[in-house]
Amino acid sequence: MDLGLKGKTALVCAASKGLGKGCAVSLAREGVEVTILARGVEALEATAAEIRAAGGTVTTLACDITTPEGREKALAACPAPDILVTNAGGPPPGDFRQWGEAEWLSALKANMLTPIELIKATIDPMIQRRFGRIINITSGAVKMPIDVLGLSNGARTGLTGFCAGLARQVAQHGVTINGLLPGPFATDRLRTNTKLAADKSGKDFDDVWNQRMMQNPSRRFGTIEEFGDACAFLASAQAGFITGQNLLMDGGHYPGTL
């Protein structure tokens, strides 16, 4: 299927590895000119090399998108993207009794306010062109909160609520806003969390990893490639009637009917 994206431009945050990388690679494969951002230069350039080797067009920018300076650099590099993919690492797990205002503000800044600032800076040109796709990488915790991830639950749900209202305001202009909610994907973050759980329990990493994998109805973890392809479809011309939605990709882990 031709997704109708050739010649479009995209700004993809936290795209040097993991889910952001998957999105950047899939969009570039569809002919999108991608600008990819991350803090680590080495991983960022490695991803760019992969995209170029596959025939894609990519610009790299090392910055911290959660800061005003980082956003200014990002928007200077790609001031009016047709596609915006927001993404930032999640806050650490813990007990809410141990979190103060600083911890909450940090989580809100990274996982709610930064995406909103990027949307604010890019949505009006999308409206004027009568085409825009905003895709927020959030978390399955928006659908099914995780008790030890209260910071993430709160910040990402706040973003989801904000976008639910905004999506209905801009749909008439050909601009869509949707969330991609990852469950367990085989990323560095999942490996780090699994190692922490293994160390805490005194179990072998592979045992904990495999146990978690077998607890998923699909009996596997997701891949960044299939996550990226879902992002590319939500960005496509064919997805213009999908807006204000949150696509949960978790292998069936969420047990609800809706």
URKAPE-V558786 format. One record per residue. N is the residue number from 0. PHI is phi in whole degrees, -180 to 180 (* if undefined). PSI is psi in whole degrees, 0 to 359 (NA if undefined). OMEGA is omega as a letter, one per 40 degrees, with the letter a starting at -180 (none if undefined). Layout:
<<N & PHI & PSI & OMEGA> <N & PHI & PSI & OMEGA>>
//
This chain:
<<0 & * & 130 & i> <1 & -82 & 118 & a> <2 & -82 & 0 & i> <3 & 70 & 31 & a> <4 & -111 & 0 & a> <5 & -60 & 129 & i> <6 & 87 & 354 & i> <7 & -75 & 164 & i> <8 & -118 & 150 & a> <9 & -140 & 142 & i> <10 & -110 & 117 & a> <11 & -119 & 117 & a> <12 & -88 & 153 & i> <13 & 48 & 54 & a> <14 & -109 & 14 & a> <15 & -78 & 337 & i> <16 & -161 & 175 & i> <17 & 66 & 214 & a> <18 & -66 & 322 & i> <19 & -62 & 320 & i> <20 & -62 & 315 & i> <21 & -56 & 318 & i> <22 & -65 & 315 & a> <23 & -62 & 316 & a> <24 & -64 & 316 & a> <25 & -67 & 319 & i> <26 & -65 & 317 & i> <27 & -62 & 322 & i> <28 & -62 & 331 & i> <29 & -86 & 6 & i> <30 & 94 & 11 & i> <31 & -81 & 137 & i> <32 & -84 & 109 & a> <33 & -102 & 139 & i> <34 & -109 & 120 & a> <35 & -112 & 140 & a> <36 & -123 & 148 & i> <37 & -172 & 167 & i> <38 & -83 & 326 & a> <39 & -88 & 118 & a> <40 & -67 & 317 & a> <41 & -62 & 309 & a> <42 & -66 & 325 & i> <43 & -62 & 313 & a> <44 & -70 & 328 & i> <45 & -64 & 317 & i> <46 & -65 & 318 & i> <47 & -60 & 321 & i> <48 & -64 & 321 & i> <49 & -62 & 316 & a> <50 & -64 & 316 & a> <51 & -66 & 322 & i> <52 & -63 & 332 & i> <53 & -89 & 4 & i> <54 & 94 & 10 & a> <55 & -88 & 166 & i> <56 & -111 & 125 & a> <57 & -145 & 143 & i> <58 & -120 & 140 & a> <59 & -112 & 150 & i> <60 & -149 & 119 & i> <61 & -87 & 115 & a> <62 & -163 & 167 & i> <63 & -103 & 104 & a> <64 & -68 & 346 & a> <65 & -82 & 359 & i> <66 & -109 & 152 & i> <67 & -58 & 322 & i> <68 & -65 & 319 & i> <69 & -65 & 317 & i> <70 & -66 & 322 & i> <71 & -61 & 317 & i> <72 & -65 & 317 & a> <73 & -62 & 316 & a> <74 & -75 & 338 & i> <75 & -72 & 324 & a> <76 & -76 & 327 & a> <77 & -144 & 79 & a> <78 & -73 & 334 & a> <79 & -141 & 67 & a> <80 & -68 & 148 & i> <81 & -76 & 332 & a> <82 & -130 & 129 & i> <83 & -119 & 123 & i> <84 & -115 & 108 & i> <85 & -90 & 146 & a> <86 & -169 & 140 & i> <87 & -158 & 149 & i> <88 & -59 & 145 & a> <89 & -78 & 157 & i> <90 & -71 & 164 & a> <91 & -72 & 158 & i> <92 & -74 & 170 & i> <93 & 160 & 188 & i> <94 & -101 & 129 & a> <95 & -59 & 337 & i> <96 & -66 & 340 & a> <97 & -98 & 0 & a> <98 & -99 & 133 & i> <99 & -108 & 191 & a> <100 & -61 & 324 & a> <101 & -63 & 318 & a> <102 & -66 & 319 & i> <103 & -67 & 317 & a> <104 & -64 & 323 & i> <105 & -64 & 316 & i> <106 & -65 & 316 & a> <107 & -64 & 321 & a> <108 & -63 & 315 & a> <109 & -76 & 317 & a> <110 & -108 & 359 & i> <111 & -132 & 303 & a> <112 & -72 & 322 & i> <113 & -62 & 311 & i> <114 & -58 & 320 & i> <115 & -63 & 318 & i> <116 & -63 & 320 & i> <117 & -68 & 320 & i> <118 & -63 & 315 & a> <119 & -58 & 324 & a> <120 & -79 & 341 & a> <121 & -119 & 347 & a> <122 & -75 & 327 & a> <123 & -65 & 317 & i> <124 & -62 & 326 & i> <125 & -62 & 315 & i> <126 & -60 & 317 & a> <127 & -65 & 324 & i> <128 & -83 & 350 & a> <129 & 60 & 34 & i> <130 & -157 & 130 & i> <131 & -167 & 144 & i> <132 & -133 & 118 & i> <133 & -114 & 123 & a> <134 & -127 & 118 & a> <135 & -101 & 121 & i> <136 & -83 & 112 & a> <137 & -113 & 249 & a> <138 & -167 & 152 & i> <139 & -60 & 343 & i> <140 & -66 & 341 & i> <141 & -65 & 324 & a> <142 & -87 & 320 & a> <143 & -137 & 92 & a> <144 & -55 & 144 & i> <145 & -105 & 125 & a> <146 & -58 & 323 & a> <147 & -87 & 359 & a> <148 & -113 & 46 & a> <149 & -59 & 322 & i> <150 & -62 & 315 & i> <151 & -69 & 316 & i> <152 & -53 & 311 & a> <153 & -68 & 310 & a> <154 & -67 & 315 & a> <155 & -72 & 326 & i> <156 & -68 & 325 & i> <157 & -61 & 316 & i> <158 & -62 & 318 & a> <159 & -62 & 318 & i> <160 & -65 & 317 & i> <161 & -60 & 313 & a> <162 & -70 & 332 & i> <163 & -60 & 319 & i> <164 & -74 & 316 & a> <165 & -65 & 323 & a> <166 & -57 & 322 & a> <167 & -73 & 337 & i> <168 & -78 & 329 & a> <169 & -108 & 356 & a> <170 & -59 & 324 & a> <171 & -65 & 344 & a> <172 & -98 & 10 & a> <173 & 81 & 16 & i> <174 & -109 & 128 & i> <175 & -115 & 150 & i> <176 & -133 & 121 & a> <177 & -139 & 161 & i> <178 & -110 & 143 & i> <179 & -110 & 118 & a> <180 & -109 & 99 & a> <181 & -78 & 140 & i> <182 & -94 & 226 & a> <183 & -82 & 106 & i> <184 & -113 & 148 & a> <185 & -76 & 78 & a> <186 & -120 & 172 & i> <187 & -61 & 325 & i> <188 & -63 & 318 & i> <189 & -66 & 322 & i> <190 & -66 & 320 & i> <191 & -64 & 314 & i> <192 & -65 & 324 & i> <193 & -67 & 320 & i> <194 & -63 & 319 & i> <195 & -61 & 317 & i> <196 & -66 & 321 & i> <197 & -67 & 316 & i> <198 & -64 & 320 & a> <199 & -67 & 323 & a> <200 & -90 & 348 & a> <201 & 78 & 16 & a> <202 & -96 & 165 & i> <203 & -73 & 142 & a> <204 & -56 & 312 & a> <205 & -62 & 324 & i> <206 & -65 & 316 & a> <207 & -68 & 317 & i> <208 & -58 & 310 & a> <209 & -68 & 325 & i> <210 & -64 & 316 & i> <211 & -64 & 321 & a> <212 & -64 & 318 & a> <213 & -74 & 344 & i> <214 & -77 & 344 & i> <215 & -82 & 138 & a> <216 & -55 & 331 & i> <217 & -81 & 350 & a> <218 & 60 & 34 & i> <219 & -162 & 171 & i> <220 & -98 & 158 & i> <221 & -72 & 162 & i> <222 & -111 & 152 & a> <223 & -68 & 336 & i> <224 & -67 & 316 & a> <225 & -73 & 330 & i> <226 & -65 & 315 & i> <227 & -61 & 321 & i> <228 & -67 & 325 & i> <229 & -65 & 320 & i> <230 & -62 & 315 & a> <231 & -61 & 321 & i> <232 & -67 & 317 & i> <233 & -63 & 335 & i> <234 & -84 & 351 & a> <235 & -75 & 166 & i> <236 & -63 & 326 & a> <237 & -68 & 341 & a> <238 & -97 & 19 & a> <239 & -66 & 344 & i> <240 & -101 & 9 & i> <241 & -108 & 112 & i> <242 & -154 & 152 & a> <243 & 70 & 22 & a> <244 & -112 & 164 & i> <245 & -133 & 106 & a> <246 & -86 & 112 & a> <247 & -87 & 122 & i> <248 & -118 & 94 & a> <249 & -140 & 16 & i> <250 & 68 & 18 & a> <251 & 90 & 12 & a> <252 & -65 & 320 & i> <253 & -68 & 125 & a> <254 & -90 & 1 & a> <255 & -77 & 163 & i> <256 & -77 & 323 & a> <257 & -112 & NA & none>>
//
